[in-house]
């Protein structure tokens, strides 16, 4: 009886905190879920400057996937995304493994590597726009040293401009990945390292077959963070190239902005936004399944 009687009172625990959270929950429901539903619904209309309920079915999506600019933006996002995921994880883990060796001035190196993450993407884009400028950037400096035939101007080459954007993105974001990986490495029991040394197992095998599998939650969280940043990449491209040369560095977020606010085609912009939402769900749902579904089964 005592146990059953206490259950209803559990609902009334911390009532002040629950009441204080109501405005935040309400705002989240209205702004995020309401805005999302509103966007998806109006993606099936022919809204231009202002929203209107003139339904056209999947016409906006058909036009979207028949637009060369959108296809280029998707291609660029795929290139940027795959390279960013791979190099961020590899470089971040290698830096974390080096710092985990208890080197001297570890705090200094950790601060240096993490510092770019404190900058906004606009600042990062401008910095790398200057560094990659052939007139006074890296190309100019190396040519002044005597290598007059050296050429390095990715932001002015349509074929490789997205890789110039990638360099700036890696420079800013790899420090955060390093810190996450370092936290995961510091959570590994030192007895594992002692046992591997006693058994004569090389360090690289210990990392590959023991440490990395034990850091699975860290890798999953890191993947979600990187993937969410990839889908919404916008200001870095605007600051570095403004989508140029031509539309060679166009990305979906910039396509949505230009379509909605410059071309005043809300229906098309809503359709593109919905496709970006679908990409986010493709990332979030597997993560949620791995994190929570696996725990319930366990």
C-alpha positions as CSV (number, residue, x, y, z in Angstrom):
1,X,0.0,0.0,0.0
2,X,2.8,2.4,0.9
3,X,4.5,1.8,-2.4
4,X,1.3,2.3,-4.4
5,X,0.4,5.4,-2.4
6,X,3.6,7.1,-3.2
7,X,3.4,6.7,-6.9
8,X,0.8,9.5,-7.6
9,X,2.8,11.9,-5.5
10,X,5.8,11.3,-7.8
11,X,4.0,13.4,-10.4
12,X,4.0,16.3,-8.0
13,X,7.7,16.3,-7.3
14,X,9.7,19.3,-8.4
15,X,6.5,21.0,-9.4
16,X,8.1,24.5,-9.5
17,X,10.7,23.2,-12.0
18,X,8.1,21.5,-14.1
19,X,5.9,24.6,-14.2
20,X,8.9,26.8,-15.1
21,X,9.7,24.5,-18.0
22,X,6.2,24.8,-19.5
23,X,7.0,28.0,-21.5
24,X,10.1,26.5,-22.9
25,X,8.3,23.3,-23.9
26,X,5.5,25.3,-25.4
27,X,7.9,27.5,-27.4
28,X,9.7,24.4,-28.7
29,X,6.5,22.8,-29.8
30,X,5.3,25.9,-31.6
31,X,8.5,27.1,-33.1
32,X,10.2,23.9,-34.0
33,X,7.5,21.4,-34.6
34,X,5.0,23.9,-35.7
35,X,7.4,25.6,-38.1
36,X,8.5,22.2,-39.5
37,X,5.0,21.1,-40.2
38,X,4.2,24.5,-41.7
39,X,7.2,24.3,-44.0
40,X,6.4,20.8,-45.2
41,X,2.8,21.6,-45.8
42,X,3.5,24.8,-47.9
43,X,6.1,22.9,-49.9
44,X,3.2,21.5,-51.8
45,X,1.9,24.9,-52.8
46,X,3.0,27.4,-55.5
47,X,3.8,30.1,-52.9
48,X,5.9,33.0,-54.2
49,X,6.5,36.2,-52.3
50,X,3.9,35.2,-49.7
51,X,2.5,31.8,-48.6
52,X,-0.7,30.8,-50.2
53,X,-2.7,27.6,-50.2
54,X,-2.8,26.9,-54.0
55,X,-1.9,23.2,-53.9
56,X,0.3,21.8,-56.7
57,X,1.2,18.4,-55.3
58,X,4.8,17.3,-55.9
59,X,5.4,19.9,-58.6
60,X,7.9,21.8,-56.5
61,X,9.9,18.7,-55.8
62,X,9.9,17.8,-59.5
63,X,11.1,21.2,-60.4
64,X,13.7,21.1,-57.6
65,X,15.3,17.9,-58.8
66,X,15.3,19.2,-62.3
67,X,17.2,22.3,-61.3
68,X,20.9,22.1,-62.2
69,X,21.9,24.5,-59.3
70,X,20.2,22.2,-56.8
71,X,21.9,19.1,-58.2
72,X,25.3,20.9,-58.0
73,X,24.6,21.8,-54.4
74,X,23.8,18.2,-53.5
75,X,27.0,17.0,-55.3
76,X,29.1,19.6,-53.4
77,X,27.4,18.6,-50.1
78,X,28.2,14.9,-50.7
79,X,31.9,15.7,-51.5
80,X,32.2,18.0,-48.6
81,X,30.4,15.7,-46.3
82,X,32.3,12.5,-47.1
83,X,35.7,14.2,-46.9
84,X,34.8,16.1,-43.8
85,X,33.6,13.0,-42.0
86,X,36.7,11.0,-42.9
87,X,39.4,13.6,-42.3
88,X,37.8,15.0,-39.2
89,X,37.6,11.6,-37.6
90,X,41.1,10.6,-38.7
91,X,42.9,13.8,-37.9
92,X,41.0,14.4,-34.7
93,X,41.7,10.9,-33.4
94,X,45.4,11.1,-34.4
95,X,45.8,14.4,-32.6
96,X,44.0,13.0,-29.5
97,X,46.2,9.9,-29.5
98,X,49.3,12.1,-29.6
99,X,48.1,14.3,-26.8
100,X,47.1,11.2,-24.8
101,X,50.8,10.3,-24.5
102,X,51.2,12.9,-21.7
103,X,53.4,15.1,-23.8
104,X,54.9,18.4,-22.5
105,X,52.8,21.5,-22.9
106,X,49.8,19.4,-23.5
107,X,47.4,22.2,-22.3
108,X,49.1,24.6,-24.7
109,X,48.7,22.4,-27.7
110,X,45.2,21.5,-26.8
111,X,44.3,25.2,-26.6
112,X,46.0,25.9,-30.0
113,X,44.1,23.1,-31.7
114,X,40.8,24.0,-30.2
115,X,41.1,27.8,-30.7
116,X,39.7,27.9,-34.3
117,X,36.5,26.3,-33.1
118,X,35.9,29.5,-31.0
119,X,35.8,31.6,-34.2
120,X,32.6,32.0,-36.2
121,X,32.3,30.4,-39.7
122,X,32.3,33.9,-41.2
123,X,35.6,34.8,-39.6
124,X,37.0,31.4,-40.6
125,X,35.8,31.9,-44.2
126,X,37.4,35.3,-44.5
127,X,40.7,34.1,-43.0
128,X,40.9,31.3,-45.5
129,X,39.7,33.5,-48.3
130,X,42.8,35.6,-47.7
131,X,45.1,32.7,-47.3
132,X,44.0,31.1,-50.5
133,X,44.0,34.3,-52.5
134,X,46.7,33.9,-55.3
135,X,47.6,37.6,-55.1
136,X,48.8,37.7,-51.4
137,X,48.1,34.3,-49.9
138,X,49.9,31.0,-49.8
139,X,50.6,31.0,-53.5
140,X,52.2,34.5,-53.5
141,X,54.3,33.6,-50.4
142,X,55.8,30.5,-51.9
143,X,56.4,32.2,-55.3
144,X,58.3,34.9,-53.4
145,X,60.5,32.2,-52.0
146,X,61.6,31.2,-55.5
147,X,59.1,28.6,-56.7
148,X,57.6,30.9,-59.4
149,X,55.7,28.1,-61.1
150,X,53.8,27.1,-57.9
151,X,50.0,27.4,-58.3
152,X,47.5,27.0,-55.4
153,X,44.3,28.9,-56.0
154,X,41.4,26.4,-55.2
155,X,38.8,29.1,-54.6
156,X,39.2,30.3,-58.2
157,X,39.1,26.9,-59.8
158,X,35.6,25.5,-60.4
159,X,36.8,21.9,-60.3
160,X,38.4,22.1,-56.8
161,X,36.7,25.0,-55.1
162,X,34.7,22.8,-52.8
163,X,38.0,21.4,-51.5
164,X,39.1,24.9,-50.6
165,X,36.0,25.3,-48.5
166,X,36.7,21.8,-47.0
167,X,40.2,23.0,-45.8
168,X,38.6,25.9,-43.9
169,X,36.0,23.6,-42.4
170,X,38.5,21.1,-41.2
171,X,40.7,23.8,-39.7
172,X,37.9,25.0,-37.6
173,X,36.1,21.8,-36.6
174,X,38.9,19.3,-36.1
175,X,39.9,20.7,-32.7
176,X,36.5,19.9,-31.3
177,X,36.7,16.3,-32.6
178,X,40.1,16.0,-31.0
179,X,38.8,17.1,-27.6
180,X,35.9,14.6,-27.8
181,X,38.3,11.8,-28.8
182,X,40.7,12.8,-26.1
183,X,38.0,12.6,-23.5
184,X,37.1,9.1,-24.8
185,X,40.7,8.0,-24.6
186,X,41.1,9.3,-21.1
187,X,38.1,7.2,-20.1
188,X,39.9,3.9,-21.1
189,X,41.1,1.9,-18.2
190,X,44.9,2.1,-18.0
191,X,45.0,-1.6,-17.1
192,X,44.1,-2.4,-20.7
193,X,47.3,-0.6,-21.8
194,X,49.4,-2.4,-19.2
195,X,48.0,-5.8,-20.3
196,X,48.6,-5.1,-23.9
197,X,52.2,-4.2,-23.2
198,X,52.7,-7.4,-21.1
199,X,51.3,-9.5,-24.0
200,X,53.5,-7.7,-26.5
201,X,50.6,-6.3,-28.5
202,X,51.7,-3.4,-30.8
203,X,50.1,0.0,-29.9
204,X,48.4,0.3,-33.3
205,X,46.7,-3.0,-32.8
206,X,45.6,-2.0,-29.3
207,X,44.1,1.1,-30.7
208,X,42.5,-0.6,-33.7
209,X,41.0,-3.8,-32.0
210,X,40.5,-2.7,-28.4
211,X,40.4,1.0,-27.8
212,X,38.4,2.1,-30.8
213,X,35.6,-0.5,-30.3
214,X,35.4,0.6,-26.6
215,X,35.0,4.3,-27.8
216,X,31.9,3.4,-29.9
217,X,29.6,5.9,-28.1
218,X,32.1,8.7,-28.6
219,X,32.4,7.9,-32.3
220,X,28.6,7.8,-32.7
221,X,28.1,11.2,-31.0
222,X,31.0,12.7,-33.0
223,X,29.5,11.4,-36.2
224,X,26.1,13.1,-35.4
225,X,27.8,16.4,-34.5
226,X,29.8,16.4,-37.8
227,X,26.9,15.3,-39.9
228,X,24.5,18.0,-38.5
229,X,27.2,20.6,-39.2
230,X,27.6,19.3,-42.8
231,X,23.9,19.5,-43.7
232,X,23.6,23.1,-42.6
233,X,26.9,24.5,-43.9
234,X,26.1,28.0,-45.2
235,X,28.1,30.9,-43.7
236,X,31.5,29.3,-44.5
237,X,30.6,29.1,-48.2
238,X,29.1,32.6,-48.2
239,X,32.2,34.1,-46.6
240,X,34.7,32.3,-48.8
241,X,33.1,32.1,-52.2
242,X,29.5,33.3,-52.2
243,X,28.8,30.1,-54.0
244,X,31.2,30.8,-56.9
245,X,33.0,30.7,-59.2
246,X,29.6,30.8,-60.9
247,X,27.6,28.2,-58.9
248,X,30.5,25.8,-58.5
249,X,30.5,25.9,-54.6
250,X,26.7,26.1,-54.1
251,X,25.3,24.2,-51.1
252,X,21.7,23.3,-50.2
253,X,21.4,25.9,-47.4
254,X,22.5,28.7,-49.6
255,X,20.2,27.5,-52.3
256,X,17.3,27.7,-49.9
257,X,18.2,31.2,-48.8
258,X,18.6,32.5,-52.3
259,X,15.4,30.9,-53.5
260,X,13.3,32.2,-50.7
261,X,14.7,35.7,-50.1
262,X,16.3,36.7,-53.4
263,X,14.1,34.9,-56.0
264,X,11.1,35.2,-53.7
265,X,10.0,31.6,-54.5
266,X,8.8,30.3,-51.1
267,X,7.3,27.1,-52.4
268,X,10.6,26.0,-54.0
269,X,12.5,27.1,-50.9
270,X,10.2,25.1,-48.7
271,X,10.6,22.0,-50.9
272,X,14.4,22.3,-50.6
273,X,14.1,22.9,-46.8
274,X,12.1,19.7,-46.5
275,X,14.7,17.7,-48.4
276,X,17.3,19.1,-46.0
277,X,15.0,18.0,-43.1
278,X,14.9,14.6,-44.5
279,X,18.7,14.5,-44.6
280,X,18.8,15.4,-40.9
281,X,16.3,12.7,-40.1
282,X,18.4,10.2,-41.9
283,X,21.2,11.1,-39.5
284,X,19.2,11.4,-36.3
285,X,17.0,8.3,-36.5
286,X,19.9,5.7,-36.8
287,X,21.7,7.6,-34.0
288,X,18.7,7.4,-31.8
289,X,18.2,3.7,-32.6
290,X,21.8,2.9,-31.8
291,X,21.8,4.9,-28.6
292,X,18.4,4.1,-27.1
293,X,17.2,1.0,-29.0
294,X,20.4,-0.9,-28.2
295,X,20.2,0.0,-24.5
296,X,16.6,-1.2,-24.2
297,X,17.5,-4.5,-25.9
298,X,20.4,-4.9,-23.5
